[in-house]
Each structure stands twice: as structure tokens, then as C-alpha cells.
Amino acid sequence: MKTELVGVALVAILTGIYLGMVEVAILIGIGMIAIAGYTPRASRKSVKKTEEEETILHPVAYEDAGDPPYLYPERGSIKVYPKGKERKTTAQSMSESGGMMLKGITKGVLKLLK
């Protein structure tokens, strides 16, 4: 019997006895024993070695193909657009960014003053 099955059976029996259902606990115990009796067990077959097998090593021939190719371009730049498109610098965008910086600075100063 496996230890898990025995553990589950013991817990079920003890729980049944604690709750006052002795008949249920006995039926669960009998069921667990029946399940354990009908489960197939792995048969161990002994393999007799009459001759020792020799390990044969074969040489491996390989051809050097040189350095691997360079995956990235040598000279390149990556452009990242926050909203997926290029924004040209305008007076409106400058004023918006200045306003955001001023807002951040005032929040920081107010936190320091508290």
C-alpha cells in the first residue's frame, strides 16, 4: 500500500470516529483496503547480464564555419515614439512639457514643506 493511501484512510477513519459516524469510517476504511488490493503492482524483472557491453567511442568531425554573423546593424539608431507616431516640436508641445515640469516641481516642493 502506498503511504498516501494509508494516510487518507487514517484521516477518514479518525474524522468519522470524531464526528460519531463509525459506520461511515469503517466503510471508507474497507473501501481504501479494496482499492489498495486491486491496484496493479509493478513487477520487477531481473535482467541478467551475460556479457558486458562495450562502449564504443566514435570521433566527431566538424567544420569550423567562422565567426557567427553580427545580428545588429553596425551603425543604426532606434527611434521611439510614445504614442506610436512622430511628434514634431511645436510651441504647444513646449508649453505642455514646461507646464508638466512646473506641476511636478510644485508637487515635490509641497511634499517637502509638509
Secondary structure, 3 states (H helix, E strand, C coil): CCHHHHHHHHHHHHHHHHHCCHHHHHHHHHHHHHHHHHCCCCCCCCCCCCCCCCCCCCCCCCCCCCCCCCCCCCCCCCCCCCCCCCCCCCHHHHHHHHHHHHHHHHHHHHHHHC
